[in-house]
Amino acid sequence: MSLHANPEVQANLTLVGIAEADYAQAGRMRNPGFTFERFAAEDYSLSLLFDLGGLLLMPLRRQIEARRLEVAR
């Protein structure tokens, strides 16, 4: 019987794939935001928004997801 036909093997491979995706996502910043507003000829506003907490916690999130990936493998 082929390993790919075994439902248990397929389920385990799926879990490993999900864990790999979670690990990759943990190393990325969440979507930043950018706005530009113009009020008058020389009056405008620029804004750049990002998740500072997420940036500071990124190493911890990476570490947690690395452990989860090892368990899944």
PQR file with spaces between the fields and no chain letter, atoms N, CA, C, O and H, PARSE charges and radii, in Angstrom:
ATOM       1  N    MET     1       0.848   -1.185    0.000 -0.4000 1.5000
ATOM       2  CA   MET     1       0.000    0.000    0.000 -0.0000 2.0000
ATOM       3  C    MET     1       0.890    1.245    0.000  0.5500 1.7000
ATOM       4  O    MET     1       1.865    1.322    0.749 -0.5500 1.4000
ATOM       5  N    SER     2       0.563    2.161   -0.801 -0.4000 1.5000
ATOM       6  CA   SER     2       1.331    3.394   -0.919 -0.0000 2.0000
ATOM       7  C    SER     2       1.143    4.269    0.314  0.5500 1.7000
ATOM       8  O    SER     2       0.056    4.337    0.887 -0.5500 1.4000
ATOM       9  H    SER     2      -0.228    2.098   -1.409  0.4000 1.0000
ATOM      10  N    LEU     3       2.219    4.934    0.707 -0.4000 1.5000
ATOM      11  CA   LEU     3       2.125    5.834    1.861 -0.0000 2.0000
ATOM      12  C    LEU     3       1.205    7.008    1.579  0.5500 1.7000
ATOM      13  O    LEU     3       0.548    7.517    2.487 -0.5500 1.4000
ATOM      14  H    LEU     3       3.102    4.879    0.241  0.4000 1.0000
ATOM      15  N    HIS     4       1.153    7.439    0.332 -0.4000 1.5000
ATOM      16  CA   HIS     4       0.299    8.579   -0.016 -0.0000 2.0000
ATOM      17  C    HIS     4      -1.183    8.225    0.029  0.5500 1.7000
ATOM      18  O    HIS     4      -2.032    9.111    0.130 -0.5500 1.4000
ATOM      19  H    HIS     4       1.687    7.025   -0.406  0.4000 1.0000
ATOM      20  N    ALA     5      -1.496    6.937   -0.046 -0.4000 1.5000
ATOM      21  CA   ALA     5      -2.893    6.515    0.025 -0.0000 2.0000
ATOM      22  C    ALA     5      -3.354    6.330    1.469  0.5500 1.7000
ATOM      23  O    ALA     5      -4.550    6.192    1.726 -0.5500 1.4000
ATOM      24  H    ALA     5      -0.807    6.217   -0.129  0.4000 1.0000
ATOM      25  N    ASN     6      -2.423    6.328    2.401 -0.4000 1.5000
ATOM      26  CA   ASN     6      -2.745    6.123    3.815 -0.0000 2.0000
ATOM      27  C    ASN     6      -3.302    7.417    4.408  0.5500 1.7000
ATOM      28  O    ASN     6      -2.605    8.433    4.404 -0.5500 1.4000
ATOM      29  H    ASN     6      -1.451    6.441    2.193  0.4000 1.0000
ATOM      30  N    PRO     7      -4.533    7.413    4.918 -0.5600 1.5000
ATOM      31  CA   PRO     7      -5.137    8.634    5.466  0.2800 2.0000
ATOM      32  C    PRO     7      -4.378    9.201    6.668  0.5500 1.7000
ATOM      33  O    PRO     7      -4.329   10.417    6.856 -0.5500 1.4000
ATOM      34  N    GLU     8      -3.795    8.330    7.471 -0.4000 1.5000
ATOM      35  CA   GLU     8      -3.052    8.809    8.645 -0.0000 2.0000
ATOM      36  C    GLU     8      -1.789    9.557    8.223  0.5500 1.7000
ATOM      37  O    GLU     8      -1.452   10.588    8.806 -0.5500 1.4000
ATOM      38  H    GLU     8      -3.835    7.343    7.319  0.4000 1.0000
ATOM      39  N    VAL     9      -1.099    9.043    7.221 -0.4000 1.5000
ATOM      40  CA   VAL     9       0.094    9.715    6.702 -0.0000 2.0000
ATOM      41  C    VAL     9      -0.302   11.051    6.082  0.5500 1.7000
ATOM      42  O    VAL     9       0.385   12.053    6.279 -0.5500 1.4000
ATOM      43  H    VAL     9      -1.373    8.206    6.748  0.4000 1.0000
ATOM      44  N    GLN    10      -1.393   11.073    5.344 -0.4000 1.5000
ATOM      45  CA   GLN    10      -1.867   12.319    4.738 -0.0000 2.0000
ATOM      46  C    GLN    10      -2.203   13.357    5.800  0.5500 1.7000
ATOM      47  O    GLN    10      -1.886   14.536    5.640 -0.5500 1.4000
ATOM      48  H    GLN    10      -1.952   10.259    5.184  0.4000 1.0000
ATOM      49  N    ALA    11      -2.846   12.923    6.889 -0.4000 1.5000
ATOM      50  CA   ALA    11      -3.191   13.847    7.978 -0.0000 2.0000
ATOM      51  C    ALA    11      -1.935   14.406    8.623  0.5500 1.7000
ATOM      52  O    ALA    11      -1.870   15.597    8.926 -0.5500 1.4000
ATOM      53  H    ALA    11      -3.104   11.966    7.019  0.4000 1.0000
ATOM      54  N    ASN    12      -0.931   13.552    8.837 -0.4000 1.5000
ATOM      55  CA   ASN    12       0.321   14.021    9.443 -0.0000 2.0000
ATOM      56  C    ASN    12       1.057   14.988    8.525  0.5500 1.7000
ATOM      57  O    ASN    12       1.611   15.984    8.991 -0.5500 1.4000
ATOM      58  H    ASN    12      -0.984   12.585    8.591  0.4000 1.0000
ATOM      59  N    LEU    13       1.070   14.707    7.235 -0.4000 1.5000
ATOM      60  CA   LEU    13       1.713   15.616    6.284 -0.0000 2.0000
ATOM      61  C    LEU    13       0.999   16.961    6.248  0.5500 1.7000
ATOM      62  O    LEU    13       1.638   18.005    6.118 -0.5500 1.4000
ATOM      63  H    LEU    13       0.620   13.898    6.856  0.4000 1.0000
ATOM      64  N    THR    14      -0.312   16.935    6.363 -0.4000 1.5000
ATOM      65  CA   THR    14      -1.083   18.179    6.398 -0.0000 2.0000
ATOM      66  C    THR    14      -0.725   18.993    7.629  0.5500 1.7000
ATOM      67  O    THR    14      -0.546   20.207    7.540 -0.5500 1.4000
ATOM      68  H    THR    14      -0.831   16.086    6.468  0.4000 1.0000
ATOM      69  N    LEU    15      -0.619   18.334    8.781 -0.4000 1.5000
ATOM      70  CA   LEU    15      -0.259   19.038   10.017 -0.0000 2.0000
ATOM      71  C    LEU    15       1.137   19.646    9.928  0.5500 1.7000
ATOM      72  O    LEU    15       1.360   20.759   10.405 -0.5500 1.4000
ATOM      73  H    LEU    15      -0.765   17.348    8.854  0.4000 1.0000
ATOM      74  N    VAL    16       2.067   18.931    9.327 -0.4000 1.5000
ATOM      75  CA   VAL    16       3.422   19.465    9.161 -0.0000 2.0000
ATOM      76  C    VAL    16       3.391   20.675    8.226  0.5500 1.7000
ATOM      77  O    VAL    16       4.074   21.667    8.479 -0.5500 1.4000
ATOM      78  H    VAL    16       1.886   18.027    8.940  0.4000 1.0000
ATOM      79  N    GLY    17       2.618   20.602    7.164 -0.4000 1.5000
ATOM      80  CA   GLY    17       2.503   21.732    6.239 -0.0000 2.0000
ATOM      81  C    GLY    17       1.917   22.961    6.905  0.5500 1.7000
ATOM      82  O    GLY    17       2.371   24.079    6.662 -0.5500 1.4000
ATOM      83  H    GLY    17       2.063   19.796    6.959  0.4000 1.0000
ATOM      84  N    ILE    18       0.913   22.762    7.742 -0.4000 1.5000
ATOM      85  CA   ILE    18       0.310   23.882    8.473 -0.0000 2.0000
ATOM      86  C    ILE    18       1.319   24.473    9.445  0.5500 1.7000
ATOM      87  O    ILE    18       1.426   25.694    9.562 -0.5500 1.4000
ATOM      88  H    ILE    18       0.544   21.854    7.939  0.4000 1.0000
ATOM      89  N    ALA    19       2.061   23.616   10.146 -0.4000 1.5000
ATOM      90  CA   ALA    19       3.066   24.100   11.097 -0.0000 2.0000
ATOM      91  C    ALA    19       4.164   24.885   10.378  0.5500 1.7000
ATOM      92  O    ALA    19       4.644   25.890   10.901 -0.5500 1.4000
ATOM      93  H    ALA    19       1.975   22.624   10.051  0.4000 1.0000
ATOM      94  N    GLU    20       4.564   24.437    9.186 -0.4000 1.5000
ATOM      95  CA   GLU    20       5.570   25.169    8.411 -0.0000 2.0000
ATOM      96  C    GLU    20       5.049   26.540    7.993  0.5500 1.7000
ATOM      97  O    GLU    20       5.784   27.527    8.036 -0.5500 1.4000
ATOM      98  H    GLU    20       4.173   23.620    8.761  0.4000 1.0000
ATOM      99  N    ALA    21       3.798   26.602    7.592 -0.4000 1.5000
ATOM     100  CA   ALA    21       3.205   27.886    7.199 -0.0000 2.0000
ATOM     101  C    ALA    21       3.107   28.832    8.395  0.5500 1.7000
ATOM     102  O    ALA    21       3.373   30.027    8.263 -0.5500 1.4000
ATOM     103  H    ALA    21       3.201   25.800    7.557  0.4000 1.0000
ATOM     104  N    ASP    22       2.728   28.309    9.552 -0.4000 1.5000
ATOM     105  CA   ASP    22       2.649   29.134   10.764 -0.0000 2.0000
ATOM     106  C    ASP    22       4.027   29.664   11.154  0.5500 1.7000
ATOM     107  O    ASP    22       4.157   30.811   11.581 -0.5500 1.4000
ATOM     108  H    ASP    22       2.512   27.339    9.659  0.4000 1.0000
ATOM     109  N    TYR    23       5.058   28.823   11.005 -0.4000 1.5000
ATOM     110  CA   TYR    23       6.425   29.246   11.323 -0.0000 2.0000
ATOM     111  C    TYR    23       6.871   30.366   10.377  0.5500 1.7000
ATOM     112  O    TYR    23       7.473   31.348   10.812 -0.5500 1.4000
ATOM     113  H    TYR    23       4.952   27.892   10.658  0.4000 1.0000
ATOM     114  N    ALA    24       6.577   30.216    9.101 -0.4000 1.5000
ATOM     115  CA   ALA    24       6.948   31.252    8.128 -0.0000 2.0000
ATOM     116  C    ALA    24       6.210   32.554    8.423  0.5500 1.7000
ATOM     117  O    ALA    24       6.799   33.632    8.342 -0.5500 1.4000
ATOM     118  H    ALA    24       6.088   29.419    8.747  0.4000 1.0000
ATOM     119  N    GLN    25       4.932   32.460    8.763 -0.4000 1.5000
ATOM     120  CA   GLN    25       4.134   33.654    9.042 -0.0000 2.0000
ATOM     121  C    GLN    25       4.613   34.364   10.305  0.5500 1.7000
ATOM     122  O    GLN    25       4.523   35.589   10.396 -0.5500 1.4000
ATOM     123  H    GLN    25       4.455   31.584    8.828  0.4000 1.0000
ATOM     124  N    ALA    26       5.119   33.614   11.275 -0.4000 1.5000
ATOM     125  CA   ALA    26       5.585   34.215   12.530 -0.0000 2.0000
ATOM     126  C    ALA    26       6.786   35.131   12.312  0.5500 1.7000
ATOM     127  O    ALA    26       7.055   35.997   13.144 -0.5500 1.4000
ATOM     128  H    ALA    26       5.193   32.619   11.201  0.4000 1.0000
ATOM     129  N    GLY    27       7.504   34.957   11.218 -0.4000 1.5000
ATOM     130  CA   GLY    27       8.660   35.787   10.927 -0.0000 2.0000
ATOM     131  C    GLY    27       8.346   37.002   10.071  0.5500 1.7000
ATOM     132  O    GLY    27       9.254   37.719    9.649 -0.5500 1.4000
ATOM     133  H    GLY    27       7.285   34.253   10.542  0.4000 1.0000
ATOM     134  N    ARG    28       7.080   37.234    9.815 -0.4000 1.5000
ATOM     135  CA   ARG    28       6.686   38.372    8.977 -0.0000 2.0000
ATOM     136  C    ARG    28       5.893   39.386    9.788  0.5500 1.7000
ATOM     137  O    ARG    28       5.151   39.035   10.706 -0.5500 1.4000
ATOM     138  H    ARG    28       6.343   36.651   10.158  0.4000 1.0000
ATOM     139  N    MET    29       6.067   40.651    9.425 -0.4000 1.5000
ATOM     140  CA   MET    29       5.271   41.706   10.051 -0.0000 2.0000
ATOM     141  C    MET    29       3.858   41.667    9.501  0.5500 1.7000
ATOM     142  O    MET    29       3.629   41.290    8.352 -0.5500 1.4000
ATOM     143  H    MET    29       6.670   40.936    8.679  0.4000 1.0000
ATOM     144  N    ARG    30       2.930   42.059   10.331 -0.4000 1.5000
ATOM     145  CA   ARG    30       1.557   42.208    9.852 -0.0000 2.0000
ATOM     146  C    ARG    30       1.507   43.403    8.906  0.5500 1.7000
ATOM     147  O    ARG    30       2.417   44.232    8.894 -0.5500 1.4000
ATOM     148  H    ARG    30       3.117   42.365   11.265  0.4000 1.0000
ATOM     149  N    ASN    31       0.459   43.486    8.127 -0.4000 1.5000
ATOM     150  CA   ASN    31       0.344   44.531    7.110 -0.0000 2.0000
ATOM     151  C    ASN    31       0.434   45.929    7.714  0.5500 1.7000
ATOM     152  O    ASN    31      -0.336   46.268    8.612 -0.5500 1.4000
ATOM     153  H    ASN    31      -0.280   42.812    8.137  0.4000 1.0000
ATOM     154  N    PRO    32       1.367   46.738    7.228 -0.5600 1.5000
ATOM     155  CA   PRO    32       1.421   48.133    7.675  0.2800 2.0000
ATOM     156  C    PRO    32       0.356   48.948    6.938  0.5500 1.7000
ATOM     157  O    PRO    32      -0.221   48.498    5.948 -0.5500 1.4000
ATOM     158  N    GLY    33       0.116   50.132    7.437 -0.4000 1.5000
ATOM     159  CA   GLY    33      -0.845   51.023    6.792 -0.0000 2.0000
ATOM     160  C    GLY    33      -0.182   52.342    6.431  0.5500 1.7000
ATOM     161  O    GLY    33       0.733   52.794    7.119 -0.5500 1.4000
ATOM     162  H    GLY    33       0.585   50.497    8.241  0.4000 1.0000
ATOM     163  N    PHE    34      -0.641   52.950    5.364 -0.4000 1.5000
ATOM     164  CA   PHE    34      -0.110   54.228    4.913 -0.0000 2.0000
ATOM     165  C    PHE    34      -1.275   55.082    4.433  0.5500 1.7000
ATOM     166  O    PHE    34      -2.113   54.624    3.656 -0.5500 1.4000
ATOM     167  H    PHE    34      -1.384   52.583    4.805  0.4000 1.0000
ATOM     168  N    THR    35      -1.321   56.322    4.899 -0.4000 1.5000
ATOM     169  CA   THR    35      -2.370   57.237    4.435 -0.0000 2.0000
ATOM     170  C    THR    35      -1.748   58.564    4.015  0.5500 1.7000
ATOM     171  O    THR    35      -0.733   59.000    4.559 -0.5500 1.4000
ATOM     172  H    THR    35      -0.640   56.694    5.530  0.4000 1.0000
ATOM     173  N    PHE    36      -2.379   59.184    3.046 -0.4000 1.5000
ATOM     174  CA   PHE    36      -2.000   60.510    2.579 -0.0000 2.0000
ATOM     175  C    PHE    36      -3.283   61.310    2.436  0.5500 1.7000
ATOM     176  O    PHE    36      -4.212   60.892    1.746 -0.5500 1.4000
ATOM     177  H    PHE    36      -3.203   58.830    2.604  0.4000 1.0000
ATOM     178  N    GLU    37      -3.329   62.466    3.094 -0.4000 1.5000
ATOM     179  CA   GLU    37      -4.501   63.337    3.005 -0.0000 2.0000
ATOM     180  C    GLU    37      -4.048   64.736    2.611  0.5500 1.7000
ATOM     181  O    GLU    37      -3.061   65.259    3.129 -0.5500 1.4000
ATOM     182  H    GLU    37      -2.574   62.806    3.655  0.4000 1.0000
ATOM     183  N    ARG    38      -4.786   65.323    1.693 -0.4000 1.5000
ATOM     184  CA   ARG    38      -4.494   66.691    1.275 -0.0000 2.0000
ATOM     185  C    ARG    38      -5.711   67.551    1.607  0.5500 1.7000
ATOM     186  O    ARG    38      -6.824   67.279    1.156 -0.5500 1.4000
ATOM     187  H    ARG    38      -5.587   64.898    1.273  0.4000 1.0000
ATOM     188  N    PHE    39      -5.476   68.592    2.405 -0.4000 1.5000
ATOM     189  CA   PHE    39      -6.563   69.444    2.870 -0.0000 2.0000
ATOM     190  C    PHE    39      -6.663   70.738    2.062  0.5500 1.7000
ATOM     191  O    PHE    39      -7.765   71.200    1.764 -0.5500 1.4000
ATOM     192  H    PHE    39      -4.572   68.813    2.772  0.4000 1.0000
ATOM     193  N    ALA    40      -5.545   71.309    1.716 -0.4000 1.5000
ATOM     194  CA   ALA    40      -5.505   72.551    0.936 -0.0000 2.0000
ATOM     195  C    ALA    40      -4.268   72.476    0.041  0.5500 1.7000
ATOM     196  O    ALA    40      -3.622   71.431   -0.043 -0.5500 1.4000
ATOM     197  H    ALA    40      -4.650   70.933    1.958  0.4000 1.0000
ATOM     198  N    ALA    41      -3.947   73.564   -0.615 -0.4000 1.5000
ATOM     199  CA   ALA    41      -2.832   73.570   -1.563 -0.0000 2.0000
ATOM     200  C    ALA    41      -1.518   73.130   -0.920  0.5500 1.7000
ATOM     201  O    ALA    41      -0.766   72.370   -1.529 -0.5500 1.4000
ATOM     202  H    ALA    41      -4.472   74.412   -0.546  0.4000 1.0000
ATOM     203  N    GLU    42      -1.229   73.589    0.289 -0.4000 1.5000
ATOM     204  CA   GLU    42       0.034   73.241    0.942 -0.0000 2.0000
ATOM     205  C    GLU    42      -0.172   72.561    2.291  0.5500 1.7000
ATOM     206  O    GLU    42       0.762   72.485    3.090 -0.5500 1.4000
ATOM     207  H    GLU    42      -1.840   74.207    0.783  0.4000 1.0000
ATOM     208  N    ASP    43      -1.354   72.077    2.551 -0.4000 1.5000
ATOM     209  CA   ASP    43      -1.658   71.440    3.830 -0.0000 2.0000
ATOM     210  C    ASP    43      -1.982   69.961    3.587  0.5500 1.7000
ATOM     211  O    ASP    43      -2.990   69.629    2.963 -0.5500 1.4000
ATOM     212  H    ASP    43      -2.112   72.139    1.902  0.4000 1.0000
ATOM     213  N    TYR    44      -1.113   69.086    4.088 -0.4000 1.5000
ATOM     214  CA   TYR    44      -1.337   67.658    3.885 -0.0000 2.0000
ATOM     215  C    TYR    44      -0.862   66.875    5.105  0.5500 1.7000
ATOM     216  O    TYR    44      -0.182   67.409    5.981 -0.5500 1.4000
ATOM     217  H    TYR    44      -0.295   69.356    4.595  0.4000 1.0000
ATOM     218  N    SER    45      -1.231   65.621    5.140 -0.4000 1.5000
ATOM     219  CA   SER    45      -0.892   64.747    6.260 -0.0000 2.0000
ATOM     220  C    SER    45      -0.454   63.389    5.715  0.5500 1.7000
ATOM     221  O    SER    45      -1.088   62.835    4.817 -0.5500 1.4000
ATOM     222  H    SER    45      -1.783   65.188    4.428  0.4000 1.0000
ATOM     223  N    LEU    46       0.625   62.869    6.261 -0.4000 1.5000
ATOM     224  CA   LEU    46       1.116   61.534    5.926 -0.0000 2.0000
ATOM     225  C    LEU    46       1.123   60.698    7.200  0.5500 1.7000
ATOM     226  O    LEU    46       1.500   61.185    8.265 -0.5500 1.4000
ATOM     227  H    LEU    46       1.141   63.319    6.990  0.4000 1.0000
ATOM     228  N    SER    47       0.710   59.452    7.089 -0.4000 1.5000
ATOM     229  CA   SER    47       0.723   58.552    8.247 -0.0000 2.0000
ATOM     230  C    SER    47       1.248   57.189    7.827  0.5500 1.7000
ATOM     231  O    SER    47       0.915   56.681    6.756 -0.5500 1.4000
ATOM     232  H    SER    47       0.403   59.056    6.224  0.4000 1.0000
ATOM     233  N    LEU    48       2.068   56.610    8.681 -0.4000 1.5000
ATOM     234  CA   LEU    48       2.536   55.242    8.503 -0.0000 2.0000
ATOM     235  C    LEU    48       2.213   54.500    9.788  0.5500 1.7000
ATOM     236  O    LEU    48       2.650   54.897   10.868 -0.5500 1.4000
ATOM     237  H    LEU    48       2.339   57.022    9.551  0.4000 1.0000
ATOM     238  N    LEU    49       1.450   53.428    9.671 -0.4000 1.5000
ATOM     239  CA   LEU    49       1.019   52.671   10.838 -0.0000 2.0000
ATOM     240  C    LEU    49       1.550   51.247   10.754  0.5500 1.7000
ATOM     241  O    LEU    49       1.513   50.620    9.695 -0.5500 1.4000
ATOM     242  H    LEU    49       1.095   53.106    8.794  0.4000 1.0000
ATOM     243  N    PHE    50       2.044   50.744   11.878 -0.4000 1.5000
ATOM     244  CA   PHE    50       2.443   49.339   11.946 -0.0000 2.0000
ATOM     245  C    PHE    50       2.286   48.857   13.376  0.5500 1.7000
ATOM     246  O    PHE    50       2.193   49.651   14.312 -0.5500 1.4000
ATOM     247  H    PHE    50       2.075   51.253   12.738  0.4000 1.0000
ATOM     248  N    ASP    51       2.258   47.546   13.526 -0.4000 1.5000
ATOM     249  CA   ASP    51       2.028   46.908   14.812 -0.0000 2.0000
ATOM     250  C    ASP    51       3.348   46.813   15.581  0.5500 1.7000
ATOM     251  O    ASP    51       4.115   45.871   15.382 -0.5500 1.4000
ATOM     252  H    ASP    51       2.333   46.901   12.765  0.4000 1.0000
ATOM     253  N    LEU    52       3.613   47.781   16.454 -0.4000 1.5000
ATOM     254  CA   LEU    52       4.855   47.796   17.223 -0.0000 2.0000
ATOM     255  C    LEU    52       4.927   46.603   18.170  0.5500 1.7000
ATOM     256  O    LEU    52       5.985   45.993   18.321 -0.5500 1.4000
ATOM     257  H    LEU    52       2.990   48.546   16.616  0.4000 1.0000
ATOM     258  N    GLY    53       3.812   46.271   18.804 -0.4000 1.5000
ATOM     259  CA   GLY    53       3.782   45.113   19.701 -0.0000 2.0000
ATOM     260  C    GLY    53       4.128   43.833   18.966  0.5500 1.7000
ATOM     261  O    GLY    53       4.886   43.004   19.469 -0.5500 1.4000
ATOM     262  H    GLY    53       2.952   46.767   18.681  0.4000 1.0000
ATOM     263  N    GLY    54       3.564   43.674   17.765 -0.4000 1.5000
ATOM     264  CA   GLY    54       3.867   42.500   16.961 -0.0000 2.0000
ATOM     265  C    GLY    54       5.326   42.442   16.557  0.5500 1.7000
ATOM     266  O    GLY    54       5.920   41.366   16.503 -0.5500 1.4000
ATOM     267  H    GLY    54       2.948   44.348   17.357  0.4000 1.0000
ATOM     268  N    LEU    55       5.900   43.596   16.273 -0.4000 1.5000
ATOM     269  CA   LEU    55       7.313   43.660   15.910 -0.0000 2.0000
ATOM     270  C    LEU    55       8.196   43.262   17.090  0.5500 1.7000
ATOM     271  O    LEU    55       9.174   42.532   16.924 -0.5500 1.4000
ATOM     272  H    LEU    55       5.417   44.470   16.317  0.4000 1.0000
ATOM     273  N    LEU    56       7.847   43.745   18.279 -0.4000 1.5000
ATOM     274  CA   LEU    56       8.627   43.418   19.472 -0.0000 2.0000
ATOM     275  C    LEU    56       8.480   41.951   19.878  0.5500 1.7000
ATOM     276  O    LEU    56       9.415   41.356   20.414 -0.5500 1.4000
ATOM     277  H    LEU    56       7.053   44.338   18.413  0.4000 1.0000
ATOM     278  N    LEU    57       7.316   41.375   19.622 -0.4000 1.5000
ATOM     279  CA   LEU    57       7.067   39.984   20.004 -0.0000 2.0000
ATOM     280  C    LEU    57       7.441   38.978   18.914  0.5500 1.7000
ATOM     281  O    LEU    57       7.297   37.772   19.113 -0.5500 1.4000
ATOM     282  H    LEU    57       6.557   41.858   19.186  0.4000 1.0000
ATOM     283  N    MET    58       7.914   39.458   17.779 -0.4000 1.5000
ATOM     284  CA   MET    58       8.238   38.572   16.669 -0.0000 2.0000
ATOM     285  C    MET    58       9.240   37.470   17.040  0.5500 1.7000
ATOM     286  O    MET    58       9.011   36.317   16.674 -0.5500 1.4000
ATOM     287  H    MET    58       8.031   40.438   17.618  0.4000 1.0000
ATOM     288  N    PRO    59      10.332   37.765   17.744 -0.5600 1.5000
ATOM     289  CA   PRO    59      11.257   36.681   18.103  0.2800 2.0000
ATOM     290  C    PRO    59      10.598   35.602   18.969  0.5500 1.7000
ATOM     291  O    PRO    59      10.874   34.415   18.795 -0.5500 1.4000
ATOM     292  N    LEU    60       9.743   36.004   19.887 -0.4000 1.5000
ATOM     293  CA   LEU    60       9.049   35.038   20.737 -0.0000 2.0000
ATOM     294  C    LEU    60       8.076   34.194   19.910  0.5500 1.7000
ATOM     295  O    LEU    60       7.997   32.978   20.090 -0.5500 1.4000
ATOM     296  H    LEU    60       9.519   36.968   20.029  0.4000 1.0000
ATOM     297  N    ARG    61       7.343   34.834   19.012 -0.4000 1.5000
ATOM     298  CA   ARG    61       6.417   34.096   18.151 -0.0000 2.0000
ATOM     299  C    ARG    61       7.164   33.096   17.278  0.5500 1.7000
ATOM     300  O    ARG    61       6.698   31.975   17.073 -0.5500 1.4000
ATOM     301  H    ARG    61       7.407   35.821   18.866  0.4000 1.0000
ATOM     302  N    ARG    62       8.334   33.504   16.760 -0.4000 1.5000
ATOM     303  CA   ARG    62       9.152   32.607   15.929 -0.0000 2.0000
ATOM     304  C    ARG    62       9.589   31.390   16.730  0.5500 1.7000
ATOM     305  O    ARG    62       9.545   30.260   16.243 -0.5500 1.4000
ATOM     306  H    ARG    62       8.712   34.414   16.927  0.4000 1.0000
ATOM     307  N    GLN    63      10.013   31.637   17.968 -0.4000 1.5000
ATOM     308  CA   GLN    63      10.478   30.556   18.836 -0.0000 2.0000
ATOM     309  C    GLN    63       9.340   29.570   19.138  0.5500 1.7000
ATOM     310  O    GLN    63       9.539   28.356   19.093 -0.5500 1.4000
ATOM     311  H    GLN    63      10.049   32.555   18.364  0.4000 1.0000
ATOM     312  N    ILE    64       8.171   30.088   19.440 -0.4000 1.5000
ATOM     313  CA   ILE    64       7.014   29.232   19.730 -0.0000 2.0000
ATOM     314  C    ILE    64       6.646   28.393   18.512  0.5500 1.7000
ATOM     315  O    ILE    64       6.402   27.193   18.633 -0.5500 1.4000
ATOM     316  H    ILE    64       8.009   31.074   19.476  0.4000 1.0000
ATOM     317  N    GLU    65       6.607   29.017   17.350 -0.4000 1.5000
ATOM     318  CA   GLU    65       6.231   28.288   16.135 -0.0000 2.0000
ATOM     319  C    GLU    65       7.306   27.282   15.730  0.5500 1.7000
ATOM     320  O    GLU    65       6.986   26.247   15.145 -0.5500 1.4000
ATOM     321  H    GLU    65       6.805   29.992   17.252  0.4000 1.0000
ATOM     322  N    ALA    66       8.574   27.565   16.029 -0.4000 1.5000
ATOM     323  CA   ALA    66       9.641   26.597   15.749 -0.0000 2.0000
ATOM     324  C    ALA    66       9.450   25.346   16.599  0.5500 1.7000
ATOM     325  O    ALA    66       9.646   24.229   16.119 -0.5500 1.4000
ATOM     326  H    ALA    66       8.834   28.405   16.503  0.4000 1.0000
ATOM     327  N    ARG    67       9.069   25.531   17.854 -0.4000 1.5000
ATOM     328  CA   ARG    67       8.797   24.373   18.728 -0.0000 2.0000
ATOM     329  C    ARG    67       7.607   23.577   18.217  0.5500 1.7000
ATOM     330  O    ARG    67       7.642   22.346   18.203 -0.5500 1.4000
ATOM     331  H    ARG    67       8.909   26.438   18.244  0.4000 1.0000
ATOM     332  N    ARG    68       6.554   24.269   17.798 -0.4000 1.5000
ATOM     333  CA   ARG    68       5.371   23.578   17.270 -0.0000 2.0000
ATOM     334  C    ARG    68       5.708   22.800   16.003  0.5500 1.7000
ATOM     335  O    ARG    68       5.186   21.708   15.781 -0.5500 1.4000
ATOM     336  H    ARG    68       6.525   25.269   17.810  0.4000 1.0000
ATOM     337  N    LEU    69       6.576   23.360   15.180 -0.4000 1.5000
ATOM     338  CA   LEU    69       6.990   22.676   13.958 -0.0000 2.0000
ATOM     339  C    LEU    69       7.762   21.406   14.291  0.5500 1.7000
ATOM     340  O    LEU    69       7.547   20.368   13.665 -0.5500 1.4000
ATOM     341  H    LEU    69       7.001   24.248   15.360  0.4000 1.0000
ATOM     342  N    GLU    70       8.651   21.479   15.261 -0.4000 1.5000
ATOM     343  CA   GLU    70       9.411   20.294   15.664 -0.0000 2.0000
ATOM     344  C    GLU    70       8.490   19.200   16.198  0.5500 1.7000
ATOM     345  O    GLU    70       8.699   18.019   15.918 -0.5500 1.4000
ATOM     346  H    GLU    70       8.825   22.323   15.769  0.4000 1.0000
ATOM     347  N    VAL    71       7.481   19.586   16.963 -0.4000 1.5000
ATOM     348  CA   VAL    71       6.522   18.602   17.489 -0.0000 2.0000
ATOM     349  C    VAL    71       5.741   17.964   16.344  0.5500 1.7000
ATOM     350  O    VAL    71       5.487   16.760   16.361 -0.5500 1.4000
ATOM     351  H    VAL    71       7.311   20.545   17.191  0.4000 1.0000
ATOM     352  N    ALA    72       5.360   18.765   15.352 -0.4000 1.5000
ATOM     353  CA   ALA    72       4.579   18.248   14.223 -0.0000 2.0000
ATOM     354  C    ALA    72       5.387   17.283   13.369  0.5500 1.7000
ATOM     355  O    ALA    72       4.835   16.348   12.789 -0.5500 1.4000
ATOM     356  H    ALA    72       5.566   19.743   15.338  0.4000 1.0000
ATOM     357  N    ARG    73       6.688   17.508   13.293 -0.4000 1.5000
ATOM     358  CA   ARG    73       7.536   16.621   12.480 -0.0000 2.0000
ATOM     359  C    ARG    73       7.708   15.314   13.198  0.5500 1.7000
ATOM     360  O    ARG    73       8.385   14.418   12.695 -0.5500 1.4000
ATOM     361  H    ARG    73       7.136   18.267   13.764  0.4000 1.0000
